[in-house]
Amino acid sequence: MGDFSPSVREGGKIMLTQKAIEEFQEIYLQTYGKELSFAEAAEQALRLLRFCKFALGYPVYNINEDGKDE
């Protein structure tokens, strides 16, 4: 795995790396047989990340339309 980081925080919001989103696209294609655009994959991956944080008990804040935590 090395120094791979799936996300970085920028200006109060979580941003997934391009590599993480591309890997999500590949996993989604293999699992569901449907190809996602980069934008669709980024949105779905971020939703999954927020769900996992919630399920693991991390604080989840309301997210504005611009993607920033409130």
PQR file of N, CA, C, O and H, with PARSE charges and radii, in Angstrom:
ATOM      1  N   MET A   1       0.815  -1.195   0.000 -0.4000 1.5000
ATOM      2  CA  MET A   1       0.000   0.000   0.000 -0.0000 2.0000
ATOM      3  C   MET A   1       0.856   1.256   0.000  0.5500 1.7000
ATOM      4  O   MET A   1       0.516   2.227  -0.677 -0.5500 1.4000
ATOM      5  N   GLY A   2       1.950   1.264   0.737 -0.4000 1.5000
ATOM      6  CA  GLY A   2       2.858   2.400   0.703 -0.0000 2.0000
ATOM      7  C   GLY A   2       2.253   3.672   1.240  0.5500 1.7000
ATOM      8  O   GLY A   2       1.605   3.671   2.287 -0.5500 1.4000
ATOM      9  H   GLY A   2       2.226   0.476   1.287  0.4000 1.0000
ATOM     10  N   ASP A   3       2.468   4.779   0.507 -0.4000 1.5000
ATOM     11  CA  ASP A   3       2.006   6.081   0.969 -0.0000 2.0000
ATOM     12  C   ASP A   3       0.675   6.482   0.335  0.5500 1.7000
ATOM     13  O   ASP A   3       0.343   7.667   0.293 -0.5500 1.4000
ATOM     14  H   ASP A   3       2.994   4.779  -0.344  0.4000 1.0000
ATOM     15  N   PHE A   4      -0.081   5.516  -0.152 -0.4000 1.5000
ATOM     16  CA  PHE A   4      -1.363   5.800  -0.791 -0.0000 2.0000
ATOM     17  C   PHE A   4      -2.342   6.376   0.219  0.5500 1.7000
ATOM     18  O   PHE A   4      -2.574   5.779   1.271 -0.5500 1.4000
ATOM     19  H   PHE A   4       0.188   4.553  -0.118  0.4000 1.0000
ATOM     20  N   SER A   5      -2.905   7.507  -0.085 -0.4000 1.5000
ATOM     21  CA  SER A   5      -3.912   8.133   0.759 -0.0000 2.0000
ATOM     22  C   SER A   5      -5.152   8.352  -0.091  0.5500 1.7000
ATOM     23  O   SER A   5      -5.094   9.099  -1.068 -0.5500 1.4000
ATOM     24  H   SER A   5      -2.716   7.992  -0.939  0.4000 1.0000
ATOM     25  N   PRO A   6      -6.288   7.715   0.254 -0.5600 1.5000
ATOM     26  CA  PRO A   6      -7.474   7.834  -0.572  0.2800 2.0000
ATOM     27  C   PRO A   6      -8.140   9.200  -0.523  0.5500 1.7000
ATOM     28  O   PRO A   6      -8.916   9.545  -1.414 -0.5500 1.4000
ATOM     29  N   SER A   7      -7.842   9.984   0.516 -0.4000 1.5000
ATOM     30  CA  SER A   7      -8.487  11.283   0.610 -0.0000 2.0000
ATOM     31  C   SER A   7      -7.560  12.303   1.252  0.5500 1.7000
ATOM     32  O   SER A   7      -6.649  11.963   2.007 -0.5500 1.4000
ATOM     33  H   SER A   7      -7.211   9.704   1.240  0.4000 1.0000
ATOM     34  N   VAL A   8      -7.818  13.541   0.933 -0.4000 1.5000
ATOM     35  CA  VAL A   8      -7.099  14.653   1.548 -0.0000 2.0000
ATOM     36  C   VAL A   8      -8.135  15.694   1.943  0.5500 1.7000
ATOM     37  O   VAL A   8      -9.185  15.807   1.310 -0.5500 1.4000
ATOM     38  H   VAL A   8      -8.558  13.817   0.320  0.4000 1.0000
ATOM     39  N   ARG A   9      -7.840  16.441   2.973 -0.4000 1.5000
ATOM     40  CA  ARG A   9      -8.751  17.499   3.400 -0.0000 2.0000
ATOM     41  C   ARG A   9      -8.279  18.814   2.810  0.5500 1.7000
ATOM     42  O   ARG A   9      -7.108  19.178   2.918 -0.5500 1.4000
ATOM     43  H   ARG A   9      -6.988  16.350   3.487  0.4000 1.0000
ATOM     44  N   GLU A  10      -9.206  19.516   2.189 -0.4000 1.5000
ATOM     45  CA  GLU A  10      -8.861  20.794   1.562 -0.0000 2.0000
ATOM     46  C   GLU A  10      -9.956  21.799   1.888  0.5500 1.7000
ATOM     47  O   GLU A  10     -11.097  21.643   1.451 -0.5500 1.4000
ATOM     48  H   GLU A  10     -10.157  19.220   2.102  0.4000 1.0000
ATOM     49  N   GLY A  11      -9.614  22.819   2.648 -0.4000 1.5000
ATOM     50  CA  GLY A  11     -10.587  23.870   2.953 -0.0000 2.0000
ATOM     51  C   GLY A  11     -11.817  23.369   3.677  0.5500 1.7000
ATOM     52  O   GLY A  11     -12.913  23.878   3.441 -0.5500 1.4000
ATOM     53  H   GLY A  11      -8.688  22.945   3.003  0.4000 1.0000
ATOM     54  N   GLY A  12     -11.672  22.382   4.554 -0.4000 1.5000
ATOM     55  CA  GLY A  12     -12.797  21.895   5.336 -0.0000 2.0000
ATOM     56  C   GLY A  12     -13.631  20.826   4.666  0.5500 1.7000
ATOM     57  O   GLY A  12     -14.659  20.424   5.211 -0.5500 1.4000
ATOM     58  H   GLY A  12     -10.782  21.968   4.745  0.4000 1.0000
ATOM     59  N   LYS A  13     -13.223  20.356   3.506 -0.4000 1.5000
ATOM     60  CA  LYS A  13     -13.994  19.281   2.883 -0.0000 2.0000
ATOM     61  C   LYS A  13     -13.074  18.135   2.500  0.5500 1.7000
ATOM     62  O   LYS A  13     -11.878  18.325   2.282 -0.5500 1.4000
ATOM     63  H   LYS A  13     -12.388  20.683   3.064  0.4000 1.0000
ATOM     64  N   ILE A  14     -13.641  16.963   2.425 -0.4000 1.5000
ATOM     65  CA  ILE A  14     -12.873  15.776   2.071 -0.0000 2.0000
ATOM     66  C   ILE A  14     -12.852  15.658   0.557  0.5500 1.7000
ATOM     67  O   ILE A  14     -13.892  15.717  -0.099 -0.5500 1.4000
ATOM     68  H   ILE A  14     -14.613  16.808   2.603  0.4000 1.0000
ATOM     69  N   MET A  15     -11.664  15.493   0.016 -0.4000 1.5000
ATOM     70  CA  MET A  15     -11.494  15.320  -1.419 -0.0000 2.0000
ATOM     71  C   MET A  15     -10.842  13.962  -1.652  0.5500 1.7000
ATOM     72  O   MET A  15      -9.802  13.668  -1.063 -0.5500 1.4000
ATOM     73  H   MET A  15     -10.819  15.446   0.549  0.4000 1.0000
ATOM     74  N   LEU A  16     -11.427  13.154  -2.484 -0.4000 1.5000
ATOM     75  CA  LEU A  16     -10.824  11.873  -2.837 -0.0000 2.0000
ATOM     76  C   LEU A  16      -9.777  12.101  -3.916  0.5500 1.7000
ATOM     77  O   LEU A  16      -9.933  12.974  -4.770 -0.5500 1.4000
ATOM     78  H   LEU A  16     -12.271  13.393  -2.962  0.4000 1.0000
ATOM     79  N   THR A  17      -8.722  11.321  -3.874 -0.4000 1.5000
ATOM     80  CA  THR A  17      -7.690  11.448  -4.898 -0.0000 2.0000
ATOM     81  C   THR A  17      -8.212  10.882  -6.219  0.5500 1.7000
ATOM     82  O   THR A  17      -9.152  10.088  -6.239 -0.5500 1.4000
ATOM     83  H   THR A  17      -8.596  10.612  -3.181  0.4000 1.0000
ATOM     84  N   GLN A  18      -7.594  11.297  -7.307 -0.4000 1.5000
ATOM     85  CA  GLN A  18      -7.979  10.791  -8.625 -0.0000 2.0000
ATOM     86  C   GLN A  18      -7.803   9.277  -8.676  0.5500 1.7000
ATOM     87  O   GLN A  18      -8.646   8.568  -9.226 -0.5500 1.4000
ATOM     88  H   GLN A  18      -6.830  11.942  -7.291  0.4000 1.0000
ATOM     89  N   LYS A  19      -6.709   8.783  -8.102 -0.4000 1.5000
ATOM     90  CA  LYS A  19      -6.447   7.345  -8.104 -0.0000 2.0000
ATOM     91  C   LYS A  19      -7.537   6.593  -7.342  0.5500 1.7000
ATOM     92  O   LYS A  19      -7.982   5.535  -7.786 -0.5500 1.4000
ATOM     93  H   LYS A  19      -6.024   9.359  -7.654  0.4000 1.0000
ATOM     94  N   ALA A  20      -7.972   7.131  -6.197 -0.4000 1.5000
ATOM     95  CA  ALA A  20      -9.012   6.476  -5.400 -0.0000 2.0000
ATOM     96  C   ALA A  20     -10.324   6.403  -6.179  0.5500 1.7000
ATOM     97  O   ALA A  20     -11.019   5.388  -6.138 -0.5500 1.4000
ATOM     98  H   ALA A  20      -7.610   7.990  -5.836  0.4000 1.0000
ATOM     99  N   ILE A  21     -10.660   7.475  -6.886 -0.4000 1.5000
ATOM    100  CA  ILE A  21     -11.901   7.498  -7.665 -0.0000 2.0000
ATOM    101  C   ILE A  21     -11.813   6.522  -8.832  0.5500 1.7000
ATOM    102  O   ILE A  21     -12.781   5.819  -9.123 -0.5500 1.4000
ATOM    103  H   ILE A  21     -10.096   8.300  -6.919  0.4000 1.0000
ATOM    104  N   GLU A  22     -10.669   6.469  -9.500 -0.4000 1.5000
ATOM    105  CA  GLU A  22     -10.494   5.525 -10.607 -0.0000 2.0000
ATOM    106  C   GLU A  22     -10.576   4.083 -10.117  0.5500 1.7000
ATOM    107  O   GLU A  22     -11.139   3.229 -10.802 -0.5500 1.4000
ATOM    108  H   GLU A  22      -9.883   7.040  -9.263  0.4000 1.0000
ATOM    109  N   GLU A  23     -10.023   3.805  -8.939 -0.4000 1.5000
ATOM    110  CA  GLU A  23     -10.130   2.460  -8.366 -0.0000 2.0000
ATOM    111  C   GLU A  23     -11.580   2.141  -8.024  0.5500 1.7000
ATOM    112  O   GLU A  23     -12.030   1.013  -8.223 -0.5500 1.4000
ATOM    113  H   GLU A  23      -9.567   4.499  -8.383  0.4000 1.0000
ATOM    114  N   PHE A  24     -12.314   3.125  -7.511 -0.4000 1.5000
ATOM    115  CA  PHE A  24     -13.733   2.931  -7.219 -0.0000 2.0000
ATOM    116  C   PHE A  24     -14.496   2.610  -8.504  0.5500 1.7000
ATOM    117  O   PHE A  24     -15.349   1.724  -8.519 -0.5500 1.4000
ATOM    118  H   PHE A  24     -11.949   4.042  -7.349  0.4000 1.0000
ATOM    119  N   GLN A  25     -14.183   3.340  -9.592 -0.4000 1.5000
ATOM    120  CA  GLN A  25     -14.828   3.067 -10.882 -0.0000 2.0000
ATOM    121  C   GLN A  25     -14.606   1.613 -11.299  0.5500 1.7000
ATOM    122  O   GLN A  25     -15.542   0.943 -11.735 -0.5500 1.4000
ATOM    123  H   GLN A  25     -13.490   4.060  -9.580  0.4000 1.0000
ATOM    124  N   GLU A  26     -13.384   1.131 -11.168 -0.4000 1.5000
ATOM    125  CA  GLU A  26     -13.048  -0.237 -11.575 -0.0000 2.0000
ATOM    126  C   GLU A  26     -13.777  -1.262 -10.707  0.5500 1.7000
ATOM    127  O   GLU A  26     -14.323  -2.236 -11.225 -0.5500 1.4000
ATOM    128  H   GLU A  26     -12.623   1.676 -10.815  0.4000 1.0000
ATOM    129  N   ILE A  27     -13.787  -1.048  -9.405 -0.4000 1.5000
ATOM    130  CA  ILE A  27     -14.479  -1.969  -8.493 -0.0000 2.0000
ATOM    131  C   ILE A  27     -15.973  -1.982  -8.795  0.5500 1.7000
ATOM    132  O   ILE A  27     -16.592  -3.045  -8.809 -0.5500 1.4000
ATOM    133  H   ILE A  27     -13.343  -0.256  -8.985  0.4000 1.0000
ATOM    134  N   TYR A  28     -16.555  -0.814  -9.037 -0.4000 1.5000
ATOM    135  CA  TYR A  28     -17.981  -0.715  -9.345 -0.0000 2.0000
ATOM    136  C   TYR A  28     -18.301  -1.459 -10.638  0.5500 1.7000
ATOM    137  O   TYR A  28     -19.296  -2.180 -10.718 -0.5500 1.4000
ATOM    138  H   TYR A  28     -16.052   0.051  -9.025  0.4000 1.0000
ATOM    139  N   LEU A  29     -17.453  -1.280 -11.648 -0.4000 1.5000
ATOM    140  CA  LEU A  29     -17.648  -1.964 -12.928 -0.0000 2.0000
ATOM    141  C   LEU A  29     -17.585  -3.477 -12.748  0.5500 1.7000
ATOM    142  O   LEU A  29     -18.430  -4.201 -13.275 -0.5500 1.4000
ATOM    143  H   LEU A  29     -16.646  -0.694 -11.584  0.4000 1.0000
ATOM    144  N   GLN A  30     -16.593  -3.958 -12.010 -0.4000 1.5000
ATOM    145  CA  GLN A  30     -16.445  -5.397 -11.778 -0.0000 2.0000
ATOM    146  C   GLN A  30     -17.609  -5.963 -10.968  0.5500 1.7000
ATOM    147  O   GLN A  30     -18.049  -7.087 -11.210 -0.5500 1.4000
ATOM    148  H   GLN A  30     -15.906  -3.370 -11.581  0.4000 1.0000
ATOM    149  N   THR A  31     -18.106  -5.184 -10.008 -0.4000 1.5000
ATOM    150  CA  THR A  31     -19.164  -5.663  -9.118 -0.0000 2.0000
ATOM    151  C   THR A  31     -20.540  -5.596  -9.763  0.5500 1.7000
ATOM    152  O   THR A  31     -21.308  -6.555  -9.688 -0.5500 1.4000
ATOM    153  H   THR A  31     -17.748  -4.271  -9.812  0.4000 1.0000
ATOM    154  N   TYR A  32     -20.857  -4.472 -10.397 -0.4000 1.5000
ATOM    155  CA  TYR A  32     -22.209  -4.247 -10.907 -0.0000 2.0000
ATOM    156  C   TYR A  32     -22.318  -4.281 -12.425  0.5500 1.7000
ATOM    157  O   TYR A  32     -23.427  -4.248 -12.957 -0.5500 1.4000
ATOM    158  H   TYR A  32     -20.233  -3.693 -10.459  0.4000 1.0000
ATOM    159  N   GLY A  33     -21.196  -4.347 -13.137 -0.4000 1.5000
ATOM    160  CA  GLY A  33     -21.228  -4.396 -14.589 -0.0000 2.0000
ATOM    161  C   GLY A  33     -21.668  -3.094 -15.230  0.5500 1.7000
ATOM    162  O   GLY A  33     -22.086  -3.083 -16.388 -0.5500 1.4000
ATOM    163  H   GLY A  33     -20.294  -4.375 -12.705  0.4000 1.0000
ATOM    164  N   LYS A  34     -21.580  -1.994 -14.492 -0.4000 1.5000
ATOM    165  CA  LYS A  34     -21.986  -0.693 -15.016 -0.0000 2.0000
ATOM    166  C   LYS A  34     -20.815   0.268 -14.893  0.5500 1.7000
ATOM    167  O   LYS A  34     -20.162   0.343 -13.852 -0.5500 1.4000
ATOM    168  H   LYS A  34     -21.241  -2.002 -13.551  0.4000 1.0000
ATOM    169  N   GLU A  35     -20.561   0.997 -15.964 -0.4000 1.5000
ATOM    170  CA  GLU A  35     -19.477   1.970 -15.967 -0.0000 2.0000
ATOM    171  C   GLU A  35     -20.000   3.318 -15.472  0.5500 1.7000
ATOM    172  O   GLU A  35     -21.031   3.801 -15.938 -0.5500 1.4000
ATOM    173  H   GLU A  35     -21.092   0.936 -16.810  0.4000 1.0000
ATOM    174  N   LEU A  36     -19.281   3.915 -14.529 -0.4000 1.5000
ATOM    175  CA  LEU A  36     -19.637   5.228 -14.006 -0.0000 2.0000
ATOM    176  C   LEU A  36     -18.710   6.280 -14.598  0.5500 1.7000
ATOM    177  O   LEU A  36     -17.525   6.026 -14.813 -0.5500 1.4000
ATOM    178  H   LEU A  36     -18.443   3.522 -14.151  0.4000 1.0000
ATOM    179  N   SER A  37     -19.259   7.464 -14.858 -0.4000 1.5000
ATOM    180  CA  SER A  37     -18.399   8.583 -15.255 -0.0000 2.0000
ATOM    181  C   SER A  37     -17.543   8.953 -14.050  0.5500 1.7000
ATOM    182  O   SER A  37     -17.818   8.527 -12.929 -0.5500 1.4000
ATOM    183  H   SER A  37     -20.221   7.670 -14.683  0.4000 1.0000
ATOM    184  N   PHE A  38     -16.513   9.743 -14.288 -0.4000 1.5000
ATOM    185  CA  PHE A  38     -15.643  10.157 -13.190 -0.0000 2.0000
ATOM    186  C   PHE A  38     -16.445  10.920 -12.137  0.5500 1.7000
ATOM    187  O   PHE A  38     -16.264  10.702 -10.939 -0.5500 1.4000
ATOM    188  H   PHE A  38     -16.291  10.089 -15.199  0.4000 1.0000
ATOM    189  N   ALA A  39     -17.330  11.813 -12.581 -0.4000 1.5000
ATOM    190  CA  ALA A  39     -18.139  12.609 -11.645 -0.0000 2.0000
ATOM    191  C   ALA A  39     -19.087  11.723 -10.841  0.5500 1.7000
ATOM    192  O   ALA A  39     -19.235  11.907  -9.633 -0.5500 1.4000
ATOM    193  H   ALA A  39     -17.477  11.991 -13.554  0.4000 1.0000
ATOM    194  N   GLU A  40     -19.735  10.755 -11.511 -0.4000 1.5000
ATOM    195  CA  GLU A  40     -20.629   9.832 -10.803 -0.0000 2.0000
ATOM    196  C   GLU A  40     -19.861   9.005  -9.780  0.5500 1.7000
ATOM    197  O   GLU A  40     -20.319   8.808  -8.654 -0.5500 1.4000
ATOM    198  H   GLU A  40     -19.615  10.605 -12.492  0.4000 1.0000
ATOM    199  N   ALA A  41     -18.694   8.524 -10.180 -0.4000 1.5000
ATOM    200  CA  ALA A  41     -17.878   7.709  -9.278 -0.0000 2.0000
ATOM    201  C   ALA A  41     -17.415   8.527  -8.079  0.5500 1.7000
ATOM    202  O   ALA A  41     -17.410   8.026  -6.954 -0.5500 1.4000
ATOM    203  H   ALA A  41     -18.322   8.684 -11.094  0.4000 1.0000
ATOM    204  N   ALA A  42     -17.028   9.773  -8.306 -0.4000 1.5000
ATOM    205  CA  ALA A  42     -16.586  10.632  -7.207 -0.0000 2.0000
ATOM    206  C   ALA A  42     -17.716  10.843  -6.207  0.5500 1.7000
ATOM    207  O   ALA A  42     -17.498  10.769  -4.997 -0.5500 1.4000
ATOM    208  H   ALA A  42     -17.032  10.180  -9.220  0.4000 1.0000
ATOM    209  N   GLU A  43     -18.923  11.106  -6.707 -0.4000 1.5000
ATOM    210  CA  GLU A  43     -20.074  11.321  -5.826 -0.0000 2.0000
ATOM    211  C   GLU A  43     -20.413  10.055  -5.044  0.5500 1.7000
ATOM    212  O   GLU A  43     -20.622  10.111  -3.832 -0.5500 1.4000
ATOM    213  H   GLU A  43     -19.100  11.166  -7.689  0.4000 1.0000
ATOM    214  N   GLN A  44     -20.470   8.915  -5.730 -0.4000 1.5000
ATOM    215  CA  GLN A  44     -20.803   7.656  -5.065 -0.0000 2.0000
ATOM    216  C   GLN A  44     -19.736   7.260  -4.047  0.5500 1.7000
ATOM    217  O   GLN A  44     -20.066   6.781  -2.962 -0.5500 1.4000
ATOM    218  H   GLN A  44     -20.300   8.869  -6.715  0.4000 1.0000
ATOM    219  N   ALA A  45     -18.476   7.452  -4.380 -0.4000 1.5000
ATOM    220  CA  ALA A  45     -17.390   7.105  -3.461 -0.0000 2.0000
ATOM    221  C   ALA A  45     -17.438   7.983  -2.218  0.5500 1.7000
ATOM    222  O   ALA A  45     -17.216   7.496  -1.109 -0.5500 1.4000
ATOM    223  H   ALA A  45     -18.208   7.841  -5.261  0.4000 1.0000
ATOM    224  N   LEU A  46     -17.723   9.263  -2.388 -0.4000 1.5000
ATOM    225  CA  LEU A  46     -17.820  10.164  -1.245 -0.0000 2.0000
ATOM    226  C   LEU A  46     -19.005   9.787  -0.359  0.5500 1.7000
ATOM    227  O   LEU A  46     -18.903   9.838   0.866 -0.5500 1.4000
ATOM    228  H   LEU A  46     -17.903   9.658  -3.288  0.4000 1.0000
ATOM    229  N   ARG A  47     -20.117   9.412  -0.964 -0.4000 1.5000
ATOM    230  CA  ARG A  47     -21.275   8.954  -0.181 -0.0000 2.0000
ATOM    231  C   ARG A  47     -20.929   7.698   0.612  0.5500 1.7000
ATOM    232  O   ARG A  47     -21.305   7.566   1.777 -0.5500 1.4000
ATOM    233  H   ARG A  47     -20.200   9.371  -1.959  0.4000 1.0000
ATOM    234  N   LEU A  48     -20.211   6.780  -0.027 -0.4000 1.5000
ATOM    235  CA  LEU A  48     -19.801   5.555   0.657 -0.0000 2.0000
ATOM    236  C   LEU A  48     -18.866   5.875   1.817  0.5500 1.7000
ATOM    237  O   LEU A  48     -18.994   5.295   2.896 -0.5500 1.4000
ATOM    238  H   LEU A  48     -19.906   6.887  -0.974  0.4000 1.0000
ATOM    239  N   LEU A  49     -17.939   6.783   1.605 -0.4000 1.5000
ATOM    240  CA  LEU A  49     -17.010   7.181   2.659 -0.0000 2.0000
ATOM    241  C   LEU A  49     -17.758   7.789   3.840  0.5500 1.7000
ATOM    242  O   LEU A  49     -17.468   7.461   4.991 -0.5500 1.4000
ATOM    243  H   LEU A  49     -17.835   7.254   0.729  0.4000 1.0000
ATOM    244  N   ARG A  50     -18.719   8.674   3.568 -0.4000 1.5000
ATOM    245  CA  ARG A  50     -19.507   9.277   4.651 -0.0000 2.0000
ATOM    246  C   ARG A  50     -20.326   8.220   5.383  0.5500 1.7000
ATOM    247  O   ARG A  50     -20.445   8.272   6.607 -0.5500 1.4000
ATOM    248  H   ARG A  50     -18.955   8.941   2.633  0.4000 1.0000
ATOM    249  N   PHE A  51     -20.891   7.263   4.653 -0.4000 1.5000
ATOM    250  CA  PHE A  51     -21.652   6.185   5.290 -0.0000 2.0000
ATOM    251  C   PHE A  51     -20.754   5.358   6.206  0.5500 1.7000
ATOM    252  O   PHE A  51     -21.139   5.024   7.326 -0.5500 1.4000
ATOM    253  H   PHE A  51     -20.794   7.221   3.659  0.4000 1.0000
ATOM    254  N   CYS A  52     -19.566   5.032   5.728 -0.4000 1.5000
ATOM    255  CA  CYS A  52     -18.633   4.242   6.545 -0.0000 2.0000
ATOM    256  C   CYS A  52     -18.232   5.001   7.799  0.5500 1.7000
ATOM    257  O   CYS A  52     -18.147   4.415   8.878 -0.5500 1.4000
ATOM    258  H   CYS A  52     -19.253   5.304   4.817  0.4000 1.0000
ATOM    259  N   LYS A  53     -17.984   6.295   7.669 -0.4000 1.5000
ATOM    260  CA  LYS A  53     -17.665   7.102   8.847 -0.0000 2.0000
ATOM    261  C   LYS A  53     -18.818   7.056   9.841  0.5500 1.7000
ATOM    262  O   LYS A  53     -18.591   6.912  11.043 -0.5500 1.4000
ATOM    263  H   LYS A  53     -18.053   6.771   6.792  0.4000 1.0000
ATOM    264  N   PHE A  54     -20.049   7.175   9.357 -0.4000 1.5000
ATOM    265  CA  PHE A  54     -21.230   7.115  10.217 -0.0000 2.0000
ATOM    266  C   PHE A  54     -21.331   5.755  10.896  0.5500 1.7000
ATOM    267  O   PHE A  54     -21.548   5.678  12.106 -0.5500 1.4000
ATOM    268  H   PHE A  54     -20.233   7.292   8.381  0.4000 1.0000
ATOM    269  N   ALA A  55     -21.175   4.684  10.124 -0.4000 1.5000
ATOM    270  CA  ALA A  55     -21.299   3.327  10.661 -0.0000 2.0000
ATOM    271  C   ALA A  55     -20.233   3.025  11.707  0.5500 1.7000
ATOM    272  O   ALA A  55     -20.474   2.257  12.639 -0.5500 1.4000
ATOM    273  H   ALA A  55     -20.999   4.747   9.141  0.4000 1.0000
ATOM    274  N   LEU A  56     -19.059   3.625  11.554 -0.4000 1.5000
ATOM    275  CA  LEU A  56     -17.966   3.400  12.502 -0.0000 2.0000
ATOM    276  C   LEU A  56     -18.017   4.347  13.696  0.5500 1.7000
ATOM    277  O   LEU A  56     -17.185   4.255  14.599 -0.5500 1.4000
ATOM    278  H   LEU A  56     -18.863   4.248  10.797  0.4000 1.0000
ATOM    279  N   GLY A  57     -18.983   5.249  13.705 -0.4000 1.5000
ATOM    280  CA  GLY A  57     -19.162   6.135  14.839 -0.0000 2.0000
ATOM    281  C   GLY A  57     -18.413   7.444  14.783  0.5500 1.7000
ATOM    282  O   GLY A  57     -18.343   8.154  15.786 -0.5500 1.4000
ATOM    283  H   GLY A  57     -19.660   5.324  12.972  0.4000 1.0000
ATOM    284  N   TYR A  58     -17.849   7.786  13.634 -0.4000 1.5000
ATOM    285  CA  TYR A  58     -17.180   9.077  13.500 -0.0000 2.0000
ATOM    286  C   TYR A  58     -18.234  10.164  13.368  0.5500 1.7000
ATOM    287  O   TYR A  58     -19.319   9.910  12.843 -0.5500 1.4000
ATOM    288  H   TYR A  58     -17.906   7.209  12.818  0.4000 1.0000
ATOM    289  N   PRO A  59     -17.934  11.375  13.838 -0.5600 1.5000
ATOM    290  CA  PRO A  59     -18.915  12.448  13.686  0.2800 2.0000
ATOM    291  C   PRO A  59     -19.166  12.735  12.206  0.5500 1.7000
ATOM    292  O   PRO A  59     -18.230  12.862  11.416 -0.5500 1.4000
ATOM    293  N   VAL A  60     -20.410  12.832  11.856 -0.4000 1.5000
ATOM    294  CA  VAL A  60     -20.787  13.163  10.482 -0.0000 2.0000
ATOM    295  C   VAL A  60     -21.526  14.485  10.547  0.5500 1.7000
ATOM    296  O   VAL A  60     -22.507  14.627  11.278 -0.5500 1.4000
ATOM    297  H   VAL A  60     -21.170  12.729  12.498  0.4000 1.0000
ATOM    298  N   TYR A  61     -21.060  15.432   9.793 -0.4000 1.5000
ATOM    299  CA  TYR A  61     -21.656  16.755   9.774 -0.0000 2.0000
ATOM    300  C   TYR A  61     -22.529  16.885   8.542  0.5500 1.7000
ATOM    301  O   TYR A  61     -22.384  16.137   7.575 -0.5500 1.4000
ATOM    302  H   TYR A  61     -20.263  15.317   9.199  0.4000 1.0000
ATOM    303  N   ASN A  62     -23.432  17.840   8.593 -0.4000 1.5000
ATOM    304  CA  ASN A  62     -24.223  18.131   7.405 -0.0000 2.0000
ATOM    305  C   ASN A  62     -23.295  18.664   6.331  0.5500 1.7000
ATOM    306  O   ASN A  62     -22.376  19.432   6.615 -0.5500 1.4000
ATOM    307  H   ASN A  62     -23.550  18.447   9.379  0.4000 1.0000
ATOM    308  N   ILE A  63     -23.536  18.258   5.112 -0.4000 1.5000
ATOM    309  CA  ILE A  63     -22.690  18.669   4.000 -0.0000 2.0000
ATOM    310  C   ILE A  63     -23.465  19.659   3.135  0.5500 1.7000
ATOM    311  O   ILE A  63     -24.576  19.368   2.691 -0.5500 1.4000
ATOM    312  H   ILE A  63     -24.283  17.634   4.881  0.4000 1.0000
ATOM    313  N   ASN A  64     -22.879  20.819   2.901 -0.4000 1.5000
ATOM    314  CA  ASN A  64     -23.478  21.809   2.007 -0.0000 2.0000
ATOM    315  C   ASN A  64     -23.424  21.305   0.577  0.5500 1.7000
ATOM    316  O   ASN A  64     -22.745  20.323   0.278 -0.5500 1.4000
ATOM    317  H   ASN A  64     -21.977  21.055   3.262  0.4000 1.0000
ATOM    318  N   GLU A  65     -24.148  21.989  -0.308 -0.4000 1.5000
ATOM    319  CA  GLU A  65     -24.107  21.625  -1.720 -0.0000 2.0000
ATOM    320  C   GLU A  65     -22.711  21.771  -2.298  0.5500 1.7000
ATOM    321  O   GLU A  65     -22.368  21.087  -3.263 -0.5500 1.4000
ATOM    322  H   GLU A  65     -24.700  22.787  -0.064  0.4000 1.0000
ATOM    323  N   ASP A  66     -21.893  22.659  -1.719 -0.4000 1.5000
ATOM    324  CA  ASP A  66     -20.532  22.834  -2.220 -0.0000 2.0000
ATOM    325  C   ASP A  66     -19.571  21.803  -1.639  0.5500 1.7000
ATOM    326  O   ASP A  66     -18.373  21.855  -1.914 -0.5500 1.4000
ATOM    327  H   ASP A  66     -22.172  23.214  -0.935  0.4000 1.0000
ATOM    328  N   GLY A  67     -20.089  20.854  -0.827 -0.4000 1.5000
ATOM    329  CA  GLY A  67     -19.266  19.773  -0.307 -0.0000 2.0000
ATOM    330  C   GLY A  67     -18.573  20.068   1.001  0.5500 1.7000
ATOM    331  O   GLY A  67     -17.801  19.238   1.482 -0.5500 1.4000
ATOM    332  H   GLY A  67     -21.062  20.813  -0.603  0.4000 1.0000
ATOM    333  N   LYS A  68     -18.824  21.236   1.601 -0.4000 1.5000
ATOM    334  CA  LYS A  68     -18.156  21.587   2.852 -0.0000 2.0000
ATOM    335  C   LYS A  68     -18.993  21.137   4.045  0.5500 1.7000
ATOM    336  O   LYS A  68     -20.223  21.187   4.013 -0.5500 1.4000
ATOM    337  H   LYS A  68     -19.450  21.910   1.210  0.4000 1.0000
ATOM    338  N   ASP A  69     -18.305  20.696   5.099 -0.4000 1.5000
ATOM    339  CA  ASP A  69     -18.979  20.347   6.339 -0.0000 2.0000
ATOM    340  C   ASP A  69     -19.544  21.609   6.973  0.5500 1.7000
ATOM    341  O   ASP A  69     -18.915  22.668   6.938 -0.5500 1.4000
ATOM    342  H   ASP A  69     -17.307  20.655   5.126  0.4000 1.0000
ATOM    343  N   GLU A  70     -20.739  21.490   7.555 -0.4000 1.5000
ATOM    344  CA  GLU A  70     -21.313  22.623   8.292 -0.0000 2.0000
ATOM    345  C   GLU A  70     -20.886  22.545   9.732  0.5500 1.7000
ATOM    346  O   GLU A  70     -21.257  23.403  10.533 -0.5500 1.4000
ATOM    347  H   GLU A  70     -21.249  20.630   7.583  0.4000 1.0000
TER
END
